[in-house]
Amino acid sequence: MYKQQWIKLCRADQLLGNAGVAALVGERQLALFYVPANDAVYAVDNFDPVTGAQVMARGLVGSQGDQYYVASPLLKQRYCLATGQGLDDAKVQLGSWPVRRVAGDIEVAISEADKRFSYA
């Protein structure tokens, strides 16, 4: 069984509501989003799987019912912030990671087995 490593990314007060920020973890870019409506922070890939660009942190946050999503700033495909699942095309998905707050810090959990993160 692989254990998770929690990595501090930023202070909670550095995040703006309904806006994204990019964070570099190893050699991988993540997009963090704070949604004030449910007081939650989400971490998904910054990589847009449709266009191949690192732009998801610039995406537009919205909701459909009680599900929050980010829409790609380029072609507007929507992805669930909680799971990364494509809402407009089920064949595409963003990676997503657990997020927690510890003493005002935002941390993301990375599994030791997750080869998407490399530390050169």
C-alpha positions as CSV (number, residue, x, y, z in Angstrom):
1,M,0.0,0.0,0.0
2,Y,1.3,3.4,-0.9
3,K,1.0,6.3,1.5
4,Q,0.1,9.9,0.6
5,Q,2.5,12.8,1.1
6,W,0.9,16.1,2.0
7,I,2.6,19.0,0.3
8,K,2.1,22.6,1.4
9,L,1.2,24.8,-1.6
10,C,0.2,28.2,-0.2
11,R,-1.6,30.0,2.5
12,A,-5.4,29.9,2.3
13,D,-5.6,33.7,2.4
14,Q,-3.6,33.9,-0.8
15,L,-6.5,32.3,-2.8
16,L,-9.2,34.5,-4.3
17,G,-12.8,33.3,-4.5
18,N,-13.9,31.7,-7.8
19,A,-10.5,32.2,-9.3
20,G,-7.6,29.8,-10.0
21,V,-3.9,29.8,-9.3
22,A,-1.3,27.6,-10.8
23,A,1.1,25.6,-8.5
24,L,4.2,23.6,-9.5
25,V,4.6,20.3,-7.7
26,G,7.7,18.6,-8.8
27,E,7.5,19.0,-12.6
28,R,3.7,18.9,-12.7
29,Q,1.4,22.0,-12.8
30,L,-1.8,22.0,-10.7
31,A,-4.6,24.5,-10.7
32,L,-6.1,25.4,-7.3
33,F,-9.6,26.9,-7.0
34,Y,-11.3,28.3,-3.9
35,V,-15.1,28.3,-4.1
36,P,-16.6,30.5,-1.3
37,A,-20.1,29.2,-1.8
38,N,-19.2,25.9,-0.3
39,D,-15.9,27.1,1.4
40,A,-13.9,24.4,-0.5
41,V,-10.5,24.3,-2.2
42,Y,-10.0,22.0,-5.2
43,A,-6.8,20.8,-6.9
44,V,-6.9,19.7,-10.6
45,D,-4.5,19.5,-13.5
46,N,-3.5,22.8,-15.0
47,F,-3.1,20.9,-18.3
48,D,-6.1,21.2,-20.6
49,P,-6.4,17.7,-22.2
50,V,-8.3,19.1,-25.3
51,T,-5.9,21.8,-26.3
52,G,-2.7,20.6,-24.7
53,A,-2.0,23.9,-23.0
54,Q,-1.3,24.7,-19.3
55,V,-4.3,27.0,-18.8
56,M,-6.9,25.5,-16.5
57,A,-5.9,27.9,-13.6
58,R,-7.2,30.7,-15.9
59,G,-10.6,28.9,-16.3
60,L,-14.0,30.1,-15.3
61,V,-15.6,28.7,-12.2
62,G,-19.3,27.9,-12.4
63,S,-21.9,25.6,-11.0
64,Q,-24.6,23.3,-12.2
65,G,-26.9,22.4,-9.3
66,D,-24.6,21.6,-6.4
67,Q,-21.7,20.6,-8.7
68,Y,-18.9,23.1,-9.2
69,Y,-16.8,23.1,-12.4
70,V,-14.1,24.9,-14.2
71,A,-14.5,25.8,-17.9
72,S,-11.3,25.8,-20.0
73,P,-10.5,29.4,-21.0
74,L,-9.7,28.3,-24.5
75,L,-12.6,26.1,-25.8
76,K,-14.9,26.3,-22.7
77,Q,-15.0,22.5,-22.0
78,R,-16.3,22.1,-18.4
79,Y,-14.7,19.8,-15.8
80,C,-16.0,18.9,-12.3
81,L,-13.7,20.5,-9.7
82,A,-14.3,17.6,-7.2
83,T,-13.4,14.7,-9.6
84,G,-11.9,16.3,-12.8
85,Q,-14.5,14.4,-14.9
86,G,-15.3,16.1,-18.2
87,L,-18.9,17.3,-18.1
88,D,-19.2,18.1,-21.9
89,D,-17.2,15.0,-23.0
90,A,-17.0,12.0,-20.7
91,K,-13.9,10.8,-22.5
92,V,-11.7,13.6,-21.2
93,Q,-10.7,14.2,-17.5
94,L,-8.4,16.3,-15.4
95,G,-6.4,14.7,-12.6
96,S,-7.7,15.7,-9.2
97,W,-6.1,15.5,-5.8
98,P,-7.3,15.7,-2.2
99,V,-6.9,19.1,-0.5
100,R,-6.9,20.1,3.1
101,R,-6.4,23.2,5.3
102,V,-3.9,22.9,8.2
103,A,-3.3,26.0,10.3
104,G,-4.2,28.3,7.5
105,D,-2.1,26.5,4.9
106,I,-3.4,24.7,1.8
107,E,-2.0,21.2,1.3
108,V,-2.5,18.7,-1.5
109,A,-2.0,14.9,-1.1
110,I,0.3,13.2,-3.6
111,S,0.6,9.4,-3.6
112,E,4.1,7.9,-3.6
113,A,2.9,5.7,-6.5
114,D,1.7,8.6,-8.5
115,K,4.3,8.7,-11.4
116,R,2.8,12.0,-12.7
117,F,5.0,13.8,-10.2
118,S,8.7,13.6,-10.6
119,Y,11.3,15.4,-8.6
120,A,14.4,16.0,-10.6
